[in-house]
Amino acid sequence: MPVGIIVNSISIVAGGIAGACIGGKLSEDFKDKLNMIFGCCSMAMGFCAGLIFPLTTEAMINDFKACGGFLMLATGFRMLKVKMFPTADMIPAMILVMPVSYIWTSLILPLIG
């Protein structure tokens, strides 16, 4: 089984759990301004990408792209009203995917293989 699928699945589940745990504790004002917050976070990630990129491996980048692909697919289903996925609850997976990928490839995979 491909490693990327396992890592992405773990990241999405962990991100969903994190979103479910803190989602009810957020104020309505915070939820209304969530797009602005994500926009600021994405700009900060763009600025920090130069610092983070040298620390990543090809597998980590591929896992990050795959996780983003899952989120875009879920967003597309939501926009078409095929299935109303809770995409906001999945966003923490984008933060968790790289550390989980690193832990998986450096610690767990050597024990298995």
Buried (B, 14 or more C-beta within 10 A) or exposed (E): EEBBEBBBBBBBEBBBEBBEEEEEEEEEEEEEEEEEEEEEEEEEEEEEEEEEEEEBEEBBEBBBEBBBEBBEEBEEBBEEEEEEBEBEBBBBBBBBBBEBBBEBBEEBBEEEE
